[in-house]
Amino acid sequence: MHDEHTRLWQILNQPSDVKVAGFFITMSYKFRNQGCSPHSFRLPMSRQEIANYLCMASETACRIIKRFQKQGLLSARGHEYCILDPEGLTSIAEQ
């Protein structure tokens, strides 16, 4: 319970682009720890579910994902995501 409370507190106090970047970096680490590709993965979550998890509007999450695509940080197609620039995404997540 304490860990979830801490996670929510941290999420609520971050800018939206930092939240989204941190989410994808965290997913990358989780997939790597499971022996899967840390850069290319399929998420069972819709963008609406990602937005809800990050406590933001789905329009905001979609807009940020599209911006990350235009910046060459991430590619997204449906539930398939590919981190193209892990260092760039990490630098945003660490702000």
Backbone bond lengths (Angstrom), bond angles and torsions (degrees), N, CA, C in turn:
res aa  C-N    CA-C-N  psi(-1)  N-CA   C-N-CA  omega(-1)  CA-C   N-CA-C  phi
1 M - - - 1.457 - - 1.534 110.10 -
2 H 1.316 115.69 -42.12 1.459 120.22 -179.30 1.525 110.91 -63.85
3 D 1.342 117.30 -41.74 1.463 121.10 179.94 1.523 111.30 -63.70
4 E 1.319 116.82 -40.97 1.463 120.69 179.38 1.531 110.43 -66.97
5 H 1.317 116.96 -40.01 1.466 121.16 177.56 1.529 110.07 -62.50
6 T 1.318 116.81 -43.26 1.465 121.77 178.74 1.521 110.39 -63.12
7 R 1.344 117.12 -43.09 1.463 121.46 178.55 1.525 110.75 -60.57
8 L 1.307 117.15 -46.16 1.463 120.54 -179.87 1.524 111.34 -63.38
9 W 1.314 117.71 -41.99 1.458 122.14 179.75 1.534 109.90 -61.40
10 Q 1.327 116.47 -43.95 1.455 120.46 179.36 1.528 110.71 -65.09
11 I 1.313 116.84 -42.73 1.459 120.85 -178.82 1.527 111.10 -63.47
12 L 1.306 117.32 -43.59 1.462 120.44 -176.30 1.522 112.48 -66.82
13 N 1.307 118.28 -23.41 1.456 121.80 -176.43 1.524 113.89 -99.92
14 Q 1.329 118.11 13.36 1.457 121.64 -179.60 1.529 110.42 -111.80
15 P 1.342 116.42 150.07 1.471 118.60 171.75 1.531 109.99 -63.21
16 S 1.308 116.18 153.97 1.467 121.12 -175.06 1.522 113.43 -59.73
17 D 1.337 118.10 -40.87 1.464 118.70 -179.27 1.522 111.40 -67.01
18 V 1.321 117.51 -32.09 1.466 121.34 176.24 1.534 109.93 -67.75
19 K 1.319 116.76 -39.84 1.468 121.21 178.09 1.525 111.36 -60.68
20 V 1.329 115.95 -48.03 1.471 120.35 -176.94 1.527 110.34 -67.34
21 A 1.323 117.25 -44.83 1.466 120.25 178.75 1.529 110.14 -60.99
22 G 1.320 117.19 -44.78 1.460 121.16 178.84 1.515 112.32 -62.08
23 F 1.320 116.66 -37.31 1.460 121.19 178.19 1.526 110.66 -60.83
24 F 1.346 116.97 -48.33 1.458 119.79 -178.34 1.523 112.09 -69.28
25 I 1.305 118.27 -34.79 1.466 120.84 175.71 1.531 109.71 -65.77
26 T 1.320 117.39 -42.05 1.467 121.31 177.89 1.530 110.84 -63.07
27 M 1.332 117.13 -43.34 1.462 120.35 177.81 1.527 110.21 -62.43
28 S 1.327 117.23 -39.26 1.458 121.86 177.94 1.527 110.87 -58.79
29 Y 1.332 116.79 -46.57 1.467 120.90 178.61 1.520 111.58 -62.92
30 K 1.332 116.23 -41.11 1.469 119.56 -179.13 1.528 111.29 -64.72
31 F 1.330 116.83 -42.96 1.461 119.55 178.57 1.527 110.60 -65.92
32 R 1.326 117.67 -40.93 1.468 120.86 178.10 1.530 110.33 -60.51
33 N 1.329 116.89 -43.15 1.471 120.88 179.75 1.520 112.71 -65.57
34 Q 1.330 117.28 -22.05 1.465 121.50 177.63 1.531 111.34 -90.18
35 G 1.324 116.91 2.63 1.455 120.89 179.52 1.515 114.14 85.55
36 C 1.317 116.83 12.88 1.466 121.81 179.81 1.522 109.66 -101.81
37 S 1.307 116.31 174.19 1.452 121.49 177.90 1.525 110.09 -64.51
38 P 1.333 117.27 129.15 1.464 119.29 177.55 1.532 112.69 -80.57
39 H 1.330 117.09 -10.21 1.460 119.84 -175.23 1.517 114.06 -107.41
40 S 1.314 117.91 -25.22 1.452 121.58 -178.21 1.524 108.54 -129.83
41 F 1.331 115.75 118.64 1.463 119.26 -176.06 1.521 111.31 -153.55
42 R 1.310 114.45 161.60 1.463 122.62 176.65 1.520 107.91 -110.26
43 L 1.328 115.55 126.67 1.461 120.44 177.66 1.522 109.53 -99.32
44 P 1.321 117.26 137.67 1.461 119.57 178.18 1.529 112.37 -77.48
45 M 1.325 116.63 -0.08 1.468 121.97 -176.15 1.528 110.61 -96.77
46 S 1.315 115.56 142.68 1.462 120.03 171.53 1.534 108.07 -79.25
47 R 1.310 116.61 169.18 1.471 119.04 177.54 1.518 110.78 -65.21
48 Q 1.318 117.18 -31.91 1.472 120.99 175.52 1.528 109.64 -62.33
49 E 1.321 116.90 -43.57 1.471 120.83 179.47 1.526 111.42 -67.44
50 I 1.330 117.10 -36.74 1.465 120.25 175.79 1.525 109.10 -62.67
51 A 1.322 116.81 -46.29 1.465 121.55 179.17 1.525 111.07 -60.21
52 N 1.323 117.30 -45.01 1.464 120.38 178.22 1.520 111.17 -60.63
53 Y 1.325 117.22 -43.11 1.462 122.17 179.27 1.523 110.58 -60.86
54 L 1.332 116.21 -35.82 1.460 121.13 -178.19 1.531 113.01 -91.65
55 C 1.328 116.77 4.32 1.472 122.84 177.82 1.531 111.39 59.63
56 M 1.328 115.44 51.35 1.463 120.02 177.30 1.521 109.17 -144.45
57 A 1.313 115.52 167.31 1.463 120.63 177.31 1.525 109.75 -70.52
58 S 1.319 116.43 146.48 1.463 119.90 -179.39 1.529 110.90 -63.03
59 E 1.337 117.21 -33.66 1.460 120.35 178.13 1.525 111.12 -61.66
60 T 1.323 116.34 -38.92 1.467 121.34 179.04 1.519 110.38 -65.54
61 A 1.326 117.03 -47.35 1.465 120.89 179.74 1.529 110.38 -61.12
62 C 1.320 117.60 -44.20 1.472 121.36 179.69 1.527 110.90 -63.72
63 R 1.324 116.77 -41.34 1.462 120.95 179.44 1.528 110.85 -63.36
64 I 1.325 117.38 -41.16 1.465 121.04 -179.91 1.525 110.65 -69.00
65 I 1.325 117.65 -41.57 1.469 120.68 177.70 1.532 109.57 -61.03
66 K 1.320 117.56 -42.34 1.464 120.65 177.87 1.529 110.76 -64.35
67 R 1.330 117.66 -39.91 1.456 120.68 178.13 1.522 110.47 -64.01
68 F 1.343 117.09 -42.17 1.458 120.99 177.61 1.531 110.50 -62.30
69 Q 1.328 117.20 -35.59 1.464 120.58 177.00 1.533 110.24 -65.23
70 K 1.322 117.22 -46.07 1.464 121.49 179.70 1.528 111.48 -62.86
71 Q 1.333 116.81 -31.82 1.461 121.65 179.81 1.522 112.34 -81.90
72 G 1.328 116.74 -4.78 1.458 120.76 178.92 1.521 113.90 77.05
73 L 1.325 116.67 20.98 1.463 121.26 179.52 1.524 111.87 -87.98
74 L 1.326 116.14 -31.36 1.462 121.94 -168.63 1.520 108.33 -150.14
75 S 1.322 116.25 146.23 1.460 119.37 167.06 1.524 106.75 -119.11
76 A 1.316 114.96 143.91 1.462 120.14 -177.10 1.517 109.00 -140.15
77 R 1.317 114.20 134.66 1.472 121.13 176.90 1.514 106.92 -146.29
78 G 1.328 115.80 103.20 1.458 119.61 -175.71 1.517 109.76 64.09
79 H 1.322 115.77 -122.24 1.465 121.23 179.25 1.525 112.36 -94.87
80 E 1.334 116.88 0.88 1.467 121.81 -178.96 1.525 109.84 -92.51
81 Y 1.324 115.88 128.47 1.459 121.28 -179.81 1.518 109.28 -128.50
82 C 1.326 114.95 145.55 1.453 121.31 176.52 1.521 107.73 -135.64
83 I 1.311 116.13 122.49 1.458 120.88 176.70 1.522 107.03 -84.19
84 L 1.329 115.24 112.99 1.457 121.47 -176.35 1.530 112.18 -89.02
85 D 1.319 116.41 -30.46 1.460 121.74 -178.20 1.537 108.92 -134.02
86 P 1.345 116.68 82.13 1.468 119.22 -177.18 1.531 113.00 -60.07
87 E 1.324 117.10 -36.91 1.464 119.71 -179.21 1.523 110.84 -66.89
88 G 1.332 116.86 -41.94 1.452 120.78 178.39 1.520 112.13 -63.95
89 L 1.319 116.46 -42.58 1.458 121.01 178.95 1.524 110.09 -66.47
90 T 1.328 117.21 -40.12 1.466 121.36 178.27 1.523 110.81 -63.79
91 S 1.324 117.91 -39.39 1.460 119.59 -179.35 1.531 111.20 -65.70
92 I 1.322 117.26 -34.51 1.474 120.19 175.13 1.528 109.64 -68.90
93 A 1.320 117.20 -42.90 1.473 121.12 -177.24 1.524 112.02 -65.39
94 E 1.325 117.22 -26.44 1.469 120.65 -177.14 1.511 114.18 -88.25
95 Q 1.331 117.77 0.31 1.469 120.85 179.86 1.503 111.28 -66.15
